Amino acid sequence: MSTTVFRCLLLSLAIIHGSSYAASAHEHEQLNLVQQQLDTIERLATQAEAASTAEPDDRYRFDYPRLTQDIQRIRHGVQGYLSPSRAQPRDSTELVGDYRLDTQSVEPPP
């Protein structure tokens, strides 16, 4: 299930990049589609998390909360582009991208 989530996320990012030179109306339509796809990806991730059979003694597990944060960050960026309140500097924080948790460590994820 998580490979499906990643493929959808990558497709969404490709659409954002590929539509950056498109006409305004077409770009708006494509970015609205990206927003819908992000909703689908988030729903799939929630279903995958609910269906996950991680055992307490598993060394690694998928970090669903971090994926959800990244999806929200992408959604916020697209929405900010579609409906800017005014010109502001971009937030330079990057996506984490590493969704594997070492369940043996006692340190919380950053």
C-alpha distances in whole Angstrom, upper triangle without the diagonal:
4,5,5,7,9,10,11,13,15,16,17,19,20,22,23,25,26,27,29,32,32,35,35,34,31,30,30,28,25,25,24,22,20,20,19,16,15,16,13,11,12,12,8,8,11,9,6,10,11,10,10,12,14,17,20,21,18,19,16,14,11,14,12,16,16,14,15,18,18,16,20,22,21,21,24,25,25,27,29,30,30,33,34,37,39,39,37,36,33,31,30,27,25,21,20,17,17,14,15,17,20,20,24,25,27,27,25,23,25
4,5,5,6,9,10,10,12,14,15,17,18,20,21,23,24,26,27,31,31,33,33,33,30,28,28,27,24,23,23,21,19,19,18,15,14,15,13,10,11,12,8,7,11,10,7,9,12,11,10,13,14,17,20,21,17,18,14,11,9,11,10,13,13,10,13,16,15,14,17,19,18,19,22,23,23,25,27,28,28,31,32,35,37,36,35,33,30,28,27,24,21,17,16,13,13,10,11,14,17,18,22,23,25,24,22,19,21
4,5,5,6,9,10,10,12,14,15,16,18,20,21,22,24,26,29,29,32,32,32,29,27,28,26,23,23,23,21,18,20,19,15,15,16,14,11,13,14,11,10,14,13,11,13,16,14,14,16,17,20,23,23,20,20,16,14,12,14,13,16,16,13,15,18,16,15,19,20,19,20,23,23,23,25,28,28,29,31,33,36,37,36,35,34,30,28,27,25,21,18,17,14,14,12,13,17,19,21,24,25,27,26,25,22,23
4,5,5,6,9,10,10,12,14,15,16,18,20,21,22,25,27,27,30,30,29,26,25,25,23,21,20,21,18,16,17,16,12,13,14,11,8,11,12,8,9,13,12,10,13,15,14,14,17,19,22,25,26,22,23,19,17,14,15,14,17,17,13,15,18,16,14,18,19,18,18,22,22,21,24,26,26,27,29,31,34,36,35,34,33,30,28,28,25,22,19,19,15,16,14,16,19,22,23,27,28,30,29,27,24,25
4,6,5,6,9,10,11,12,14,15,17,19,20,21,23,26,26,29,28,28,25,23,23,22,19,18,19,16,14,15,14,10,10,11,9,6,8,9,7,7,10,11,9,11,14,14,14,17,18,22,24,25,22,22,18,15,12,13,11,14,13,10,11,14,12,11,14,16,14,15,18,19,18,21,23,24,24,26,28,31,33,32,31,30,26,25,24,22,19,16,16,13,14,12,14,17,21,22,25,26,27,26,24,21,22
4,5,5,6,8,10,10,12,14,15,16,18,20,21,25,25,28,28,28,25,23,23,23,19,18,19,17,14,15,15,12,11,14,12,8,11,13,10,10,13,14,12,14,17,17,16,19,19,23,25,25,22,22,18,16,12,13,12,14,13,10,12,14,12,11,15,15,14,15,19,18,18,21,23,23,24,27,28,31,32,31,30,29,25,23,22,20,17,13,14,10,12,11,13,17,20,22,25,25,27,26,23,20,21
4,5,5,6,9,10,10,12,14,15,16,18,20,23,23,26,26,26,23,21,22,21,17,17,18,16,13,15,15,11,12,14,12,9,13,14,12,12,16,16,14,17,20,19,19,22,22,26,28,29,25,25,21,19,16,17,15,18,17,13,15,17,15,13,17,18,15,17,20,20,19,21,24,23,24,27,28,31,33,32,31,30,26,25,24,22,19,16,17,13,15,14,17,20,23,25,28,29,31,29,27,24,25
4,5,5,6,9,10,11,12,14,15,16,19,22,21,24,24,23,20,19,19,18,15,14,15,12,10,12,11,7,8,11,9,6,10,12,10,11,14,15,14,16,19,19,19,22,23,27,29,30,27,27,23,20,17,17,15,17,16,13,14,16,13,11,14,16,13,14,17,17,16,18,21,21,21,24,25,29,30,30,29,28,25,24,24,22,19,16,17,14,17,16,18,21,25,26,30,30,32,30,27,24,25
4,5,5,6,9,10,11,12,14,15,17,20,20,23,23,23,20,18,19,18,15,13,15,13,9,11,12,8,7,11,10,7,10,12,11,11,14,16,15,16,19,20,19,23,23,27,28,29,26,26,22,19,16,15,14,15,14,10,11,13,10,8,12,12,10,11,15,14,13,16,18,18,19,22,23,26,28,27,26,25,21,20,20,18,15,12,14,11,14,13,17,20,23,25,28,28,29,28,25,21,22
4,5,5,6,9,10,11,12,14,16,19,19,22,23,23,20,18,19,18,15,14,16,14,11,13,14,11,11,14,13,11,13,16,14,14,18,19,18,19,22,23,22,25,25,29,30,31,28,27,23,21,17,17,16,18,16,13,15,16,12,11,15,14,12,14,17,16,15,18,20,19,20,23,24,27,29,27,27,25,21,21,20,19,15,13,14,11,14,15,18,21,24,27,30,29,31,29,27,23,23
4,5,5,6,9,10,10,12,14,17,17,20,20,20,17,15,17,16,12,12,14,11,9,12,12,9,10,13,12,11,14,16,15,15,19,20,19,21,24,24,24,27,27,31,33,34,30,30,26,24,20,20,19,21,19,15,17,18,15,13,16,16,13,14,17,16,14,18,20,19,19,22,24,27,29,28,27,26,23,23,22,21,18,16,18,15,18,18,21,24,28,30,33,33,34,32,30,26,26
4,5,5,6,9,10,11,13,16,16,18,18,18,15,13,14,13,10,9,11,9,6,9,10,7,7,11,11,10,12,15,14,15,18,19,19,21,23,24,24,28,28,32,33,34,31,31,27,24,21,20,18,19,18,14,15,16,13,10,13,13,10,10,14,13,11,14,16,15,15,19,20,24,25,24,24,23,20,20,20,19,17,14,17,15,18,18,21,24,28,30,33,33,34,32,29,25,25
4,5,5,6,8,10,11,14,15,18,18,19,16,13,15,15,11,10,13,12,8,11,13,10,10,14,14,12,14,17,17,17,20,22,21,22,25,26,26,29,29,32,34,35,31,30,27,24,21,20,19,19,17,14,15,15,12,11,13,12,9,11,13,12,10,14,15,14,15,19,20,23,24,23,22,21,17,17,17,16,14,12,15,13,17,17,21,24,27,29,33,32,33,31,28,24,24
4,5,5,6,8,10,13,13,17,17,18,15,13,15,15,11,11,14,12,10,13,15,12,13,16,16,15,17,20,19,19,23,24,23,25,28,28,28,31,31,35,36,37,34,33,29,27,23,23,22,23,21,18,19,19,16,14,17,16,12,14,17,15,13,17,18,16,17,21,22,25,26,25,24,23,20,20,19,19,17,15,18,16,19,20,23,26,30,32,35,35,36,34,31,28,27
4,5,5,6,9,11,11,14,14,15,12,10,12,11,7,8,11,9,7,11,12,11,12,15,15,14,17,19,19,20,23,24,24,26,28,29,29,33,33,37,38,39,36,35,31,29,25,25,23,24,22,19,19,20,17,15,17,16,12,13,16,14,11,15,17,14,15,18,20,23,24,23,24,23,20,21,21,21,19,17,20,18,22,22,26,29,32,34,38,37,38,36,33,30,29
4,6,5,6,10,10,13,13,14,12,9,10,11,8,7,10,10,7,10,13,12,12,15,16,15,17,20,20,21,23,25,25,26,29,30,30,33,33,37,38,39,36,35,31,29,26,24,23,23,21,18,19,18,15,14,15,14,10,11,13,11,8,12,13,11,12,15,16,20,21,20,20,19,16,17,17,18,16,15,19,18,21,22,26,28,32,34,37,36,37,35,32,28,27
4,6,5,8,10,13,14,16,13,10,13,14,11,10,14,13,11,14,16,15,15,19,19,18,20,23,23,23,26,28,27,29,31,32,32,35,35,38,40,40,37,36,32,30,27,26,25,25,23,20,21,20,17,16,18,16,12,14,16,13,11,15,16,13,15,18,18,22,22,20,21,19,16,18,17,18,16,16,19,18,21,23,26,29,32,35,38,37,38,35,33,29,28
4,6,7,8,12,13,15,12,9,13,13,10,11,14,13,12,15,17,16,17,20,20,19,22,24,24,25,28,29,29,30,33,34,34,37,37,40,42,43,39,38,34,33,29,28,27,28,26,23,23,23,20,19,21,19,15,17,19,16,14,17,18,15,16,20,20,24,24,23,23,23,20,21,21,22,20,19,22,21,24,26,29,32,35,38,41,40,41,38,36,32,31
4,5,5,8,9,11,8,6,9,10,7,8,12,11,11,14,16,15,16,19,20,20,22,24,25,25,28,29,30,31,34,35,35,38,38,42,43,45,41,40,36,34,31,30,28,28,26,24,24,24,21,19,20,19,15,16,17,15,12,15,16,13,13,17,18,22,22,21,22,22,19,21,21,22,21,20,24,23,26,27,31,34,37,39,42,41,43,40,37,34,32
4,6,9,9,12,10,7,10,12,10,10,13,14,13,15,18,17,18,21,22,22,23,26,27,27,29,31,31,33,35,36,36,40,40,43,44,45,42,41,37,35,32,30,29,29,26,24,24,24,20,19,20,18,15,16,17,13,11,14,14,11,12,16,16,20,19,18,19,18,16,18,19,20,19,19,23,22,26,28,31,34,37,40,42,41,42,39,37,33,31
4,7,9,12,10,8,11,13,12,12,16,16,16,18,21,20,21,24,25,25,27,29,30,30,33,35,35,36,39,40,40,43,43,47,48,49,45,44,40,39,35,34,33,33,30,28,28,27,24,23,24,22,19,20,20,17,15,18,18,14,15,18,18,22,21,19,21,21,19,22,22,24,22,23,26,26,30,31,35,37,41,43,46,45,46,43,40,37,35
4,6,8,6,5,9,10,9,11,14,14,14,17,19,19,20,23,24,24,26,29,29,30,32,34,34,36,38,39,40,43,43,47,48,50,46,45,42,39,36,35,33,33,31,28,28,28,25,23,24,23,19,19,21,18,15,17,18,14,14,17,18,22,22,21,23,23,21,24,24,26,25,25,28,27,31,32,36,39,42,44,47,46,47,44,42,38,36
4,6,5,6,8,10,10,12,14,15,16,18,20,21,22,24,26,26,28,30,31,32,34,36,36,38,40,41,42,46,46,50,51,52,49,48,44,42,38,37,35,35,33,31,30,30,27,25,26,24,21,21,22,19,16,18,18,14,13,16,18,21,21,20,23,24,22,25,26,28,27,27,31,30,34,35,39,41,45,47,50,49,50,47,44,41,39
4,6,5,6,9,10,10,12,14,15,16,18,20,21,23,24,25,27,29,30,31,33,35,36,37,39,40,41,45,45,49,50,51,48,48,44,41,38,36,34,34,32,30,29,28,26,24,24,23,20,19,19,17,14,15,15,12,10,13,14,18,18,18,20,22,21,23,25,27,26,26,30,30,34,34,38,41,44,46,49,48,48,46,43,39,37
4,5,5,6,9,10,11,13,14,15,17,19,20,22,23,24,26,27,29,30,32,33,35,36,38,39,40,44,45,48,50,52,48,48,44,42,38,36,34,34,33,30,29,29,26,24,24,23,20,19,20,18,15,15,16,13,11,14,16,19,20,20,23,24,23,25,27,29,28,28,31,31,35,35,39,41,45,46,50,49,49,47,43,40,39
4,5,5,6,9,10,11,12,14,15,17,18,20,21,22,24,26,27,28,30,32,33,34,36,37,38,42,43,46,48,49,46,46,42,39,36,35,32,32,31,28,27,28,25,23,23,23,19,18,20,18,14,16,17,14,12,15,18,21,22,22,24,25,23,26,27,28,27,26,30,29,33,33,37,39,43,45,48,47,48,45,42,39,38
4,5,5,6,9,10,10,12,14,15,16,19,20,21,22,24,25,26,28,30,31,32,35,36,36,40,40,44,45,47,44,43,39,37,33,32,30,30,28,25,25,25,22,20,20,19,16,15,17,14,11,13,14,11,9,13,15,19,19,19,21,22,20,22,23,24,23,23,26,26,30,30,34,36,40,42,45,44,45,42,39,36,34
4,5,5,6,9,10,11,13,14,15,17,19,20,21,23,24,26,27,29,30,31,33,35,36,39,40,44,45,47,44,43,39,37,33,31,29,29,28,25,24,24,21,19,19,18,15,14,15,13,10,10,12,9,7,10,13,16,18,18,20,21,20,21,23,24,24,23,27,26,30,30,34,36,40,42,45,44,44,42,38,35,34
4,6,5,6,9,10,11,13,14,16,17,18,20,21,23,24,26,27,29,30,32,33,34,38,39,43,44,46,43,43,39,36,32,31,29,29,28,25,24,24,22,19,20,20,17,15,17,16,12,12,15,13,10,13,16,19,21,22,23,25,23,24,26,26,25,24,28,27,30,30,34,36,40,42,45,44,45,42,39,36,35
4,5,5,6,9,10,10,12,14,15,16,18,20,21,22,24,26,26,28,30,31,32,36,36,40,42,43,40,40,36,33,30,29,26,27,26,22,22,22,20,17,18,18,14,13,16,14,11,12,15,12,11,14,17,20,22,22,23,24,21,23,24,24,23,22,25,24,27,27,31,34,37,39,42,42,42,40,37,34,33
4,5,5,6,9,10,10,13,14,15,16,18,20,21,23,24,25,27,29,30,31,34,35,39,40,42,39,38,34,32,28,26,24,24,23,20,19,19,17,14,15,14,11,10,12,11,7,9,11,9,8,11,14,17,19,19,20,21,18,19,21,21,20,19,22,22,25,25,29,31,35,37,40,39,40,37,34,31,29
4,5,5,6,9,10,11,13,14,15,17,19,20,21,23,24,26,27,29,30,34,35,38,40,42,39,39,35,32,28,27,24,24,23,21,19,19,18,15,15,15,13,10,12,12,9,9,12,11,9,11,15,18,20,21,22,23,20,21,23,23,22,21,24,23,27,26,30,32,36,37,41,40,40,38,35,32,31
4,5,5,6,9,10,11,12,14,15,16,18,20,21,22,24,26,27,28,32,33,37,38,40,37,37,33,30,27,26,23,23,23,20,18,20,18,14,15,16,13,11,14,14,11,12,15,14,12,15,18,21,23,24,25,25,23,23,24,24,23,21,24,22,26,25,29,31,35,36,40,39,40,38,34,31,31
4,5,5,6,9,10,10,12,14,15,16,18,20,21,22,24,25,26,30,30,34,36,37,34,34,30,27,24,23,20,20,20,16,15,16,14,11,12,13,10,8,12,11,8,10,13,12,11,15,17,20,22,22,23,23,20,20,21,21,19,17,20,19,22,22,25,28,31,33,36,36,36,34,31,28,27
4,5,5,6,9,10,11,12,14,15,17,19,20,21,23,24,25,29,30,33,35,37,34,34,30,27,23,22,19,19,19,16,14,15,13,10,10,12,9,6,9,10,7,8,12,12,11,13,16,18,21,21,22,22,19,19,21,20,19,17,20,19,22,22,25,27,31,32,36,35,35,33,30,27,26
4,5,5,6,9,10,11,13,14,15,17,18,20,21,23,24,28,29,33,34,36,34,34,30,27,23,22,19,20,20,17,15,17,15,12,12,15,12,10,13,14,11,12,15,15,14,16,19,22,24,25,25,26,23,23,24,23,22,20,22,21,24,23,26,28,32,33,36,36,36,35,31,28,28
4,5,5,6,9,10,10,12,14,15,16,18,20,21,22,26,27,30,32,34,31,31,28,25,21,20,17,18,18,15,14,16,14,10,12,14,11,10,14,14,12,13,17,17,16,18,21,24,26,26,26,26,23,23,24,22,21,18,20,18,21,20,23,26,29,30,34,34,35,33,30,27,27
4,5,5,6,8,10,10,12,14,15,16,18,20,21,24,25,28,30,32,29,29,25,22,19,17,14,15,15,11,10,12,10,7,8,11,8,7,11,12,10,12,15,15,15,17,19,22,24,25,24,24,21,20,21,19,18,15,17,16,18,17,21,23,27,28,31,31,31,29,26,23,23
4,6,5,6,9,10,11,12,14,15,17,18,20,24,24,28,29,32,29,30,26,23,19,18,15,15,16,13,10,13,12,9,9,13,11,9,12,14,13,13,16,17,16,18,21,23,26,26,26,26,23,22,24,22,21,18,19,18,21,19,22,24,28,28,32,32,32,30,27,24,24
4,5,5,6,9,10,11,12,14,15,16,18,22,23,27,29,31,28,29,25,22,18,18,15,16,17,13,12,15,14,11,12,15,13,12,15,17,15,16,20,20,19,21,24,26,29,30,29,29,26,25,26,24,22,19,20,19,21,19,22,24,27,28,31,32,32,31,28,25,26
4,5,5,6,9,10,10,12,14,15,16,20,21,24,26,28,25,26,22,19,15,15,12,13,13,10,9,12,11,8,11,13,12,11,15,16,15,16,19,20,20,22,24,27,29,29,28,28,24,23,24,21,19,16,17,15,17,15,18,20,24,25,28,28,29,28,25,22,23
4,5,5,6,9,10,10,12,14,15,19,19,23,24,27,24,25,21,18,14,13,10,11,12,9,7,10,10,7,9,12,11,11,14,16,15,16,19,20,20,22,24,26,28,29,27,27,24,22,23,21,19,16,16,15,17,14,17,19,23,23,27,27,27,26,22,20,21
4,5,5,6,9,10,11,12,14,18,19,23,24,27,25,26,22,19,16,15,11,13,14,12,10,13,14,11,12,16,15,14,17,19,18,18,22,23,22,24,26,28,31,32,31,31,28,26,27,24,23,19,20,19,20,17,19,21,24,24,28,29,29,28,25,23,24
4,5,5,6,9,10,10,12,16,17,21,23,25,22,24,20,17,14,14,11,13,14,11,11,14,14,12,14,17,16,16,19,21,20,21,24,25,25,26,29,31,33,34,33,32,29,27,28,25,23,19,19,17,18,15,18,19,23,23,27,27,28,27,25,22,24
4,5,5,6,9,10,10,14,15,18,20,22,20,20,17,14,10,10,7,9,11,8,8,12,12,10,12,15,15,15,18,20,20,21,23,25,25,26,28,30,33,33,31,31,27,25,25,23,20,17,16,15,15,12,14,16,19,19,23,24,25,24,21,19,20
4,5,5,6,9,10,13,14,18,19,22,20,21,18,15,12,11,8,9,12,10,9,12,14,12,13,17,17,16,19,21,21,22,24,26,26,27,29,31,33,34,32,32,29,27,27,24,23,19,19,17,18,14,16,17,20,20,24,24,25,24,21,19,21
4,5,5,6,8,12,14,17,20,22,20,22,19,15,13,14,10,13,15,13,12,16,17,15,17,20,20,19,22,24,24,24,27,29,28,30,32,34,37,37,36,35,32,30,30,28,26,22,21,20,20,16,18,19,22,21,25,26,27,26,23,22,24
4,5,5,6,10,11,15,17,19,17,19,16,12,10,11,9,12,14,12,12,16,16,15,17,20,20,20,23,25,25,26,28,30,30,31,33,35,38,38,36,35,32,30,30,27,24,21,20,18,17,14,15,16,19,18,22,23,24,24,22,20,22
4,5,5,9,9,13,15,17,15,17,14,10,8,9,7,9,12,11,11,14,16,15,17,19,20,20,22,25,25,26,28,30,30,32,33,35,37,37,36,35,31,29,29,26,24,20,19,17,16,13,13,14,17,16,19,21,21,21,19,17,20
4,6,8,10,13,15,18,17,19,17,13,12,13,10,12,15,14,14,17,19,18,19,22,23,22,25,27,27,28,30,32,32,33,35,37,39,40,38,38,34,32,32,29,27,24,22,21,20,16,17,17,19,18,21,23,23,24,21,20,23
4,6,9,12,15,17,16,18,16,13,12,14,12,15,17,16,16,20,21,20,21,24,25,24,27,29,29,30,33,34,34,36,38,39,42,42,41,40,37,34,34,31,29,25,24,22,21,17,17,17,20,18,22,24,25,25,23,22,25
4,6,9,12,14,12,14,12,9,9,11,10,13,16,15,15,19,20,19,21,24,24,25,27,29,29,31,33,35,35,36,38,40,42,42,40,39,36,33,33,29,27,23,22,20,18,14,14,14,16,15,18,20,21,22,20,19,22
4,6,10,12,10,13,12,10,11,13,13,16,18,18,19,22,23,23,25,27,28,28,31,33,33,34,37,38,39,40,41,43,45,45,43,42,39,36,35,32,30,26,24,22,20,16,15,15,16,14,17,20,21,22,21,21,24
4,7,8,7,10,9,7,9,11,12,15,17,17,18,21,22,22,24,26,27,28,30,32,33,34,36,38,39,40,41,43,45,44,42,41,37,34,34,30,28,25,22,20,18,14,12,11,12,10,13,16,17,19,18,18,21
4,5,5,9,10,9,12,14,15,17,19,20,21,24,25,26,27,29,31,31,33,35,36,37,39,41,42,43,44,46,48,47,45,44,40,37,36,33,31,27,24,23,20,17,15,13,13,10,12,15,17,19,18,19,23
4,6,8,10,10,13,14,16,17,19,20,22,23,25,26,28,29,31,32,34,36,37,38,40,42,43,44,44,46,47,47,45,43,40,37,36,32,30,27,24,24,20,17,15,12,11,8,10,13,13,16,16,17,21
4,6,9,10,14,16,18,20,21,22,24,25,27,28,30,31,33,34,36,37,39,40,42,43,45,46,46,48,49,49,46,44,41,38,37,33,31,28,25,24,21,18,15,13,11,8,8,12,14,16,17,18,22
4,6,7,11,13,15,18,18,19,22,23,24,26,28,29,30,32,33,35,36,38,39,41,42,43,44,46,47,47,44,42,39,36,34,31,28,25,22,21,17,15,12,10,9,7,8,12,14,16,16,17,20
4,7,11,12,16,18,18,19,21,23,23,25,27,28,29,31,33,34,35,37,38,40,41,43,43,45,46,45,42,40,37,34,32,28,26,24,20,19,15,13,10,8,6,5,6,9,12,14,15,15,18
4,7,9,12,14,14,15,18,19,20,21,24,24,25,27,29,30,32,33,35,36,38,39,40,41,43,42,39,37,34,31,29,25,23,20,17,15,12,10,6,5,5,5,8,10,13,14,14,13,16
4,6,9,12,12,12,15,17,17,19,21,22,23,25,27,28,29,31,32,34,35,37,37,39,41,40,37,36,32,29,28,24,22,19,16,14,11,8,6,5,7,7,10,12,14,15,14,12,16
4,6,9,9,9,12,14,14,15,17,19,19,21,23,24,25,27,29,30,31,33,34,36,37,37,34,33,29,26,25,22,19,16,13,12,9,6,5,6,9,10,13,14,16,16,14,12,15
4,6,6,7,9,10,11,13,15,16,17,19,20,22,23,25,26,28,29,30,31,33,34,34,31,30,26,23,22,19,17,13,11,10,8,5,6,6,10,10,14,14,15,14,11,9,12
4,5,5,6,9,10,10,12,14,15,16,18,20,21,22,24,26,27,28,29,31,33,32,30,29,26,23,23,19,17,14,12,11,11,7,9,10,13,13,17,17,18,17,14,12,14
4,5,5,6,9,10,11,12,14,15,16,18,20,21,22,24,26,26,27,28,30,30,28,27,24,21,21,17,16,13,12,12,12,9,11,11,14,14,18,17,17,15,12,10,12
4,5,5,6,9,10,11,12,14,15,17,19,20,21,23,24,25,26,27,29,28,26,24,21,18,18,14,13,9,8,9,8,7,10,10,14,15,18,17,17,15,12,9,9
4,5,5,6,9,10,11,12,14,15,17,18,20,21,23,24,25,27,28,28,26,25,21,18,18,15,13,9,9,8,9,7,10,12,16,17,20,19,20,18,15,12,13
4,5,5,6,9,10,10,12,14,15,16,18,20,21,22,23,25,27,27,25,24,21,18,19,16,14,11,11,11,12,10,14,15,18,19,22,22,22,20,16,14,14
4,5,5,6,9,10,10,12,14,15,16,18,20,21,21,22,24,24,22,21,18,15,15,12,12,9,9,11,12,11,14,15,19,19,23,21,21,19,15,12,12
4,5,5,6,9,10,11,12,14,15,17,18,20,20,22,23,23,21,19,16,13,14,11,9,6,7,8,11,10,14,16,19,21,24,22,23,20,17,14,13
4,5,5,6,9,10,11,12,14,15,17,18,19,21,23,23,21,21,17,15,16,14,12,9,11,11,13,13,16,18,22,23,26,25,26,23,20,17,16
4,5,5,6,9,10,10,12,14,15,16,17,18,21,21,19,19,16,14,15,13,13,11,13,13,16,15,19,20,23,24,28,26,26,24,20,17,16
4,5,5,6,9,10,10,12,14,15,15,17,19,18,16,16,12,10,12,10,9,8,11,12,15,15,19,20,24,25,28,26,26,23,20,17,15
4,5,5,6,9,10,11,12,14,15,17,19,18,17,16,13,12,13,11,10,9,12,12,16,16,20,22,25,27,30,29,29,26,23,20,18
4,5,5,6,8,10,11,12,13,16,18,18,17,17,14,14,15,14,14,12,15,16,19,18,22,24,27,29,32,31,31,28,25,22,21
4,6,5,6,9,10,10,11,13,15,15,14,14,12,11,14,13,13,13,16,17,20,20,24,25,29,30,33,31,31,28,25,22,20
4,5,5,6,9,10,10,12,14,13,12,12,9,9,11,12,12,12,15,16,20,21,24,26,29,31,34,32,32,29,26,23,21
4,5,5,6,9,10,13,15,14,14,15,12,13,15,15,15,14,18,18,22,22,26,28,31,33,36,35,35,32,29,26,24
4,5,5,6,8,11,13,14,14,15,13,14,17,17,17,17,20,21,24,24,28,30,33,34,38,36,36,33,30,27,25
4,6,5,5,8,10,10,10,12,10,11,14,15,16,17,20,21,25,25,29,30,34,35,38,37,36,33,30,27,25
4,6,6,9,10,10,11,12,11,13,15,16,17,18,21,22,26,27,30,32,36,37,40,39,39,35,32,29,27
4,6,10,12,12,14,16,14,16,19,20,20,20,24,24,28,28,32,34,38,39,42,41,41,38,34,31,29
4,6,9,11,13,15,14,16,19,20,21,22,25,26,30,30,34,35,39,40,43,41,41,38,35,32,30
4,5,7,9,12,12,14,17,19,20,21,25,26,30,30,34,35,39,40,43,41,41,37,34,31,29
4,7,9,12,13,15,18,20,22,23,27,28,32,32,36,37,40,41,44,42,41,38,35,32,30
4,6,10,12,14,17,20,22,24,27,29,32,33,37,38,41,43,45,43,42,39,36,33,30
4,7,9,12,15,18,20,22,26,28,31,32,36,37,40,42,44,42,42,38,35,32,29
4,6,9,12,15,17,20,23,25,28,30,33,34,37,39,41,39,38,35,32,29,26
4,7,9,12,15,17,21,23,26,28,31,32,35,37,39,37,36,33,30,27,24
4,6,9,11,14,17,19,23,24,28,29,32,34,36,34,34,30,28,25,21
4,6,9,11,14,17,20,22,25,26,29,31,33,30,30,26,24,21,18
4,6,10,12,15,18,20,23,24,27,29,31,29,29,25,23,20,17
4,7,9,12,15,17,20,21,23,26,28,25,25,21,19,16,13
4,6,9,12,14,17,19,21,24,26,24,24,21,19,15,13
4,6,9,11,14,16,19,21,24,22,23,20,17,14,12
4,6,8,11,12,15,18,20,18,19,16,14,11,9
4,6,9,12,15,18,20,19,21,18,16,13,12
4,6,8,11,14,17,16,17,15,14,10,11
4,6,10,12,15,15,16,15,13,10,12
4,7,9,12,12,14,14,13,10,13
4,6,9,9,11,10,10,8,11
4,5,6,9,9,10,10,13
4,6,8,9,10,10,14
4,7,9,11,12,16
4,6,8,10,13
4,6,9,12
4,6,9
4,6
4
